[in-house]
Amino acid sequence: MVSETGWSLHPDRALPSDPVVRPIAREILAATATLPIVSMHGHVDAGLLARDEPFTDPASLLVTPDHYLVRMLVSQGVPHDALGVPRRDRPGVVADPREVWRTFATHWPLFRGTPTRYWLEHVFVEVFGLDERPSADSADRLFDLLAERLEKPAFRPLALFDEFGIEILATTDAATATLADHADLADRGWGDRIVPTFRPDALLHVDRPGWQADVALLEQRSGVAIGGYRDLVHALEERRRAFVAAGARATDHGHLSADTTPLSDAEAERIVSAALRGDVSAADAQAFSGHMLFEMARMSAEDGLVMQLHPGVLRDHDQAVADLRGPDVGYDIPVTTEYVRALRPVLEAFGHHPGLRLVLFTVDEDTFSRELAPIAGVYPAVRLGAPWWFLDTPDGMRRFREAVTDSAGFANTTGFVDDTRAFCSIPARHDLARRIDAGFLARLVAEHRLDADEAIETAVDLAYRIPRQAYAPPKSANAFPRVSGSEHGAKEHK
């Protein structure tokens, strides 16, 4: 859908400005522009898709849940209340959506030069057909126009899913999720296109508030009584089997550290016993979380679920805000992350295992060329995830390609992931990634480092073939091909 009047998007947006490179980039982009979207790492609520109800209003769809947007406005003194972010001490209190939208529209200039601006422009013009930019003057007109659009059947979630050209979308689901929404979607024929992702973080950090309650829920969901460490592992294995049966392709792990040092069973048992009593130490909890990453890799080698690891974010940096508002309101901050020594235990054990597919993400871009690309460039079980979170920007994605291609090439990456809760921004994010890759490949063609046909083939690989291969269903295909008769085998760890 394209704006009929004053506001339009330049067809060459985000392509290189060099007059020699830009025409080549246009040709490469044209080969990927209409490819289906493979969205294998995101946070869209499966319930939103299963209910398939009209979105309630523009603010609750486009403003309040977008933590990129919220954090920028908060940084300029706009209070969370003015953006509709709920408070735990005022359950049921809902901000006026029109006022929230007015606040956002008035502050539109704050997003100049940011990826949020790019994504939102795409959403407003290409999805909703708006004909003018947000501003204090246009706020009410745009709100009314958007509200009118949202009432139409064409703007319901599943209709937009098809309009966006999404071939498959993976949600992210707690290990204790019932998966009822996925079962409902599967019954209606969406089971191959909307799949769950197993995220056990809440159960692997044994000093987290609420851990014991989550263990009790895990008992209920898995049918396994949890009296100690071995029971916990068995319960997690049972839940993984339920996820695989529901169509899951991957797991997702958001630890602070990438440490994967294994513990002895006796040490793990001691820590879990202490956690069940409620007196586990922070040091023991940190050691146990690293051990459980090792265990998750072992499980993935056995059941075939892709293991996605994205460490290095200090969650809820302002504890007072977290206590009042909950998580995911913009106060998660990257920290320096070490991978080489941290991943050595798991890679020595499973780095050559034919069943493991380990995808590594980072928000510490200093590690791209120094650590991650060399790791992916030698271990067959490893691939590099796309620039994620604070790095999924035009310049961040360019720097990623420049940093990792020398050591890892293109085939040791996994294509783009949008990592978003903002459903309507999915096509915008994939469009931007395709444009940046087109520009990078065009420069290689202009420098006579690639032929044009190779660049086009690589662009299609990055946008479509590689993510489909990397996230193939468990054990349906060898997603990370290996040379037969390899001298390396997986080491056996007891």
N, C-alpha and C positions, 0 to 999 in steps of 0.2 A: 504494500500500500504506500503510495507516494503522495506527498503534499501537493495540492492542486494550485496553491497560490504562493505566498511570499517566502516561505522557508524551505530551503532544499539543501541537500548534502552534496558536497563536491565529489564527483566520481573518482578523483585521484586522492582522496583524503588518506593520509598516513603512508602514501607511497613516496619513494625518494624524490627529492626535488631536482636532482641532477638530470639535465635534459637528455643525456645519453641513456641513463639507467631507467628513467621513468617509462618510456614506451615498452621496454622489455618487461618491466614489472606488470604493466597493464596486461600484456599477453599471458604472463604466468598466472595472474590473478583470475583472468577469464576462465582458465581451466579448472579453477577450484570454487568459483563464486556460487555455483548452483549445486555443489556436492551436498549430500545429506550431512546432518550434524551428528557426530558421535560424541555424546556428552557423558563421560564415564566417571566424573568426579564432581559432584555438586551437592547442594543441600536443599533442593526443592522438596517440600513436604509431600510425601506420597498421598496423604489424606486430601490435600488440595486437588490432586489429579483424580483420585477415586471419587470424591464428592462431585467434582465437575460442576460446581455451582458458580454463578456469576460473581466476579470480584466485587467486593462491597463498595469501594470508593477509590479514587485515585491516590489518596494519601496512604492508605493502608496497603496498597499494592506497590507503590513506587517510591515512597519516602521512608516510612517508619522501619521496614525490615532491612533496609540497605545500609549496612554498617559503614561502608565507604562514605556514603553521603552523610550519614549522621555524624560521624567523627569530624568531618570537615566543618560542619556547622557548629558543633560543640566547641571546636578549637577557636571559633570566632565569637564565642560567648553566648550562642543560642542554647537555652536550656533544653534538656531532654524532654521535659514536659511539653514544650512547644512543638516537638517533633512526634509526639504521640507515643514515645517509648514508655511503657507502663511501669508503675512502681509496685513493689511487692507489698508495701504497707497500705495500698489503696486498690485492692483487687476489684475488678469490675468497673473502675473509673476509666472512661474512654474520652480521649480528647476530641474536639470538634474537627472532623476531617478537613473541612474547608479552611479552618484557621491554620492547621498544619500545612496544607498546601500553600496558603498565602505566605507563610514563613519561608518555606522552601523557595517559592518563585521569586520572592523579594531578594533572596540571597544567591540567585543564580550566578552572578559574576564571580563568586568565590570558586567556582569549578573550572575557570579558564585554565587551559593547559593540563588538566587532569584526565585520567582515563574515565573517571565518572562522567565528565562532560561528554566524551566521545560516545560512551555507551548510552547515556540518556538521550543524546541527540538522535541516535539511531532508533531508539525506542519511540521517541515522540514523532519522528517524521516517517520512518519506514513501517512501524507497527500501527501507530494511531493516527497518522495523517494530520498532525498538528501543523498550522500554517504560520505560527509566530513563536518566538522564543518566550520562555517563562520570564516574567517580570512582575513588579507590583501592579502595573497597569493591566497586564494580560491575565493575571492569576485567576480571577473569577471566570472569565470567558473560557480559559483552558480547562479549568475544573469542570465546568458544565459540559463542555464538549467531550472530555474524557469519560465523565459519568454516563453520558448518553451512549458512548461507544460500548462501555462495559455492560450495559443492559442487553446488548445484542448477542444472539447465539454464537456469532462468529468470533466473539471475544471471550468465550468460556475457555477454561484451561485446556481441555482436550482438543478443541477446535484450533486454538493457537498452537498447540503441540504439532499438529499436522501442518498448519500454515508456516511454522518456523522451519519445517523440513527436518525435524528431529527423527533420526532413525532409531536411536536407542538412548535412553536416559537412565543413569544410575542415581538413585537417592542414597542418602547416608542414614543408617538406622542403628540405634543402640542394640547391643547384643541381646538385650531383654525385650526387644520389640516383638509384638504379637505377629507382625507381618500381615495383619488382617486386611489392610488397604491393598497390599500387593495381591493377596488372594482374590479380593474383589475385582481388581483390575484384570487379573489373569482370567477369571471367569468370563469377563467381557471381551476377551481377545487381545488384551494389552500386555500379556505376560512376557512376551519376547521383546517388548519395546520399553517397558518401565520395570527396572530390576532393582533389588535392594543391594546395599553394601553393608558388610558386617563391621561395626565399630565398637570395640570392647573397652575403650579407654577408661570408662567409669569404673570398670571392674579390675583394672590392672594397676591402679594407683591406690594402694591400700590405706593411705593416710588421708584420703579425700573425705571431706564431710559427706555423710550419706552413703559411704561405702557399704556398711553393714546392711542397710536397707536394700541396696542394689543387689547384694549377695542373696538376700532373702527372695527378692524378685527373680533372680537367676534360678534359684532352686525351684520356684513355681513354674517358670517357663521351660526349664530343661527336664524337670522330673527327677533331678539328682539332689539328694540330701548332701549339703556341703558342711562337713565337719573339719576339713583341713585342706591342705594344698592339693593333694591328688584328686580330691572331690571337685575342687574348683576347676582344675584342668579338664576333668571329665565333663563337667557341666558346660564349659566353653566349647569343647569338641562337639557336644550334642547340639548346641545352638548353631555352630558352623554348619552341621549337617542340615539343620532346618533351613538355613539361609541358602545353601546350595540347592536344596529341593525347591526353594521359592524362586530360583533363577539368578542368584547372586553370582557376580563375576569376581568380586574383589573384597578385601578387607581394607580398613583405613585406620591409621595409628598417628595420633597427634601428640607424641611425648615431647617433653621439654628437651631431653637429651637423646642422642642417637645411640647411646650405650646399649650393647647387646651381650654383656658379659653373663654367662650362665652361672647359676648357683648349683650346689649339690641339692639333692632332694631333701636331705635333712635340714639344710639351711633354709630352703624355701618353705618347708613345713613349719619351722620355728617362726618365721616371719608371718605366715598366714595365721597361725595359732594366736600370735600376739595381736594381729589386726582384728581377729574375731573377738578377742577380749577387749579391744579398744585401747591398747597401750603400745602400739607400734611406733618406733622412732622414725624420724624423717629420713635418716641415713638408710635404715633398713627398707623403707618404702621405696626409695630411689633405686637401691640395688635390686629390689624385686621387680620394679618396672622394666629395668634392663633385661633381667632374666626372662620376663614374660615376652619381650620382643623376640628373644631367641626362640622361645617356645612357639610363638606365632609363626615364625619362619619355618620351624619344624612342621607345624600343622599345615602350612601352605604347601610345603613340599609334598605332603601326603594327600591333601584334598584338592589341590590345584587352584585354589583361590589366589588371585594376584594380591600380593602384599604391598600396599601403599604406605610409605613412611614419610611423614612431613614434620620433622622435629624443629625446635629452635624458636618457638614463640612462647613468651611469658604471658600466660593468660591472666586477664583481670588485673592489670597493673595497678589500678586504683581499687583497693579492696572495699572502700566505702561505697563506691558506685556499684560494684558487683553485689554487695549486700542489699543495696536499695533497688537496683534494676535487674540483677541477674547477669548472665554471661551474654556475649555477642552484641555488645553495644558500642564497640569501637576501642576498647581499652586493652587490646592484645598487641604486644610490642615484640618485634624480633630481637633475638639475642645472638651473639657469636656462637657458632655451632661447629663442632669437630666431628668428622666422619671417618677418617682413615683408621685411627686406633679404635674408635667406638664400634665400627662395623666389622673389625677384623675377626672377632669370634664367630659371628654368624656367617661371614663369607668363607672362612676356613672350613666351616662345617658344611655349608650348603651353597656356596658360590658357584659350584659346578654341578649341582644337583639338577637332573633333568626335569624335576617337578616344580622347582621354585621359580617364580617370576616376581622379582622385587623391584618396585618402582620408587626411586628416591626423589624427593622434593626438597627445596630449601628456600628460606627467605634471607639467607646469608650469601649474597652473590659472590663474595670473595672466594667461596669454595667451588664455584663452577669449574674453573680451569685447574685449580690447584689440587682438588680432592675428588669431586664427583665425576668429572669427565674421565680422568684416568681410571677410576674404579669401574665405571661402566664400559670403558674401553678395553677391559681385560676379563672381567668376570661374566660368563655367559648368562648367569641368573639375573643380572642387573640391567635396568634401563633408567634413563633420566626422565623424570617428570618435567612438565613444562614450567616456566616461571609462574610462580604461584603467589597469590595474595598481594603483598606490596610490590611485587616485581612483574605483575601481569599488565604492564604499561607498554606503550610503544617503544620507548628507549630501553626499558628493562628486557623486553623480548629480543630486541636487536642485540643487546649486550650478551644475552644468553647464547644466541647462535654464534656470535663472534668468539665467545669464550670456550664453548664446548665442542665445536665442530672439528677443530684440529685434532683432538684426542679421541673423541667418541663418534665422529661422523654424524650422519642423520639417522641411521638405522638403529643406533643405540639410544634413541629417544622414543617417546611414546605419543607424540602429537599433543594437541592442546587440550587442557581441561579448564572448564570455566569456573569451578569452585564457587558457585553463587547460590544464594537464596532468592535472588531477584529473578524470578522466572522469565519475565519479559526481556531481560538483558542477555539471555543465552545466545540468540543469533548475533547480537551486537558484538559480544566478546569473541565469538568464533570468527566473525567477519574481520575484526581487527587483527587477530592472530594470522589469518590467511594473508592479509595485506602486508604485515611485517615480514612474513616468510617470503612472499613474492618479491619484496624489495631486497631482502638479503640474497636470494638466489639470482635476482637480476644483476646485482653487482658482480657475482661470480661469472655470469655470462659476459658482462661488459669487459671484465678483466681476462676473458678467455681461459677461465679456470673450469668452466662447464659449458657444454653445448646447450643450445636452447631446448632441445627435446629432452635432455637429461634434467634440466631445471624444472620443466613442466611436470615430468614424471615424479620428481622428488617432491614438488609442491602437492601433488595429488596424494603421494605417500603420506606426507606429514598431516594433511587435512583429513584423510579418510582411511587409507589402507593400514597405516601403522597403528593407529588407535584400535581399529577393529581387530587386528592381529594380536596386539599386546593385551587386550582385554577379552580374548576369546573365552567362551565358556570353559569351566574347569574340565580338563582332560579331554576336551573335544578336538583339540589340536595342539601341536607344540608351538606355542606362540613365540617363543624365543628360539629359533632354529639353532641347532648345534651340529658341528661336524661329527659324523658317525665315527666310532672308534676312538673317541677322544681319550687321551692319556689320563684325563682327570676324572675322578669319580667323587661322589659325596662321601665325606668322612662320616663314620658312624659314631654317634655320641650317645652314651647311655646316661 
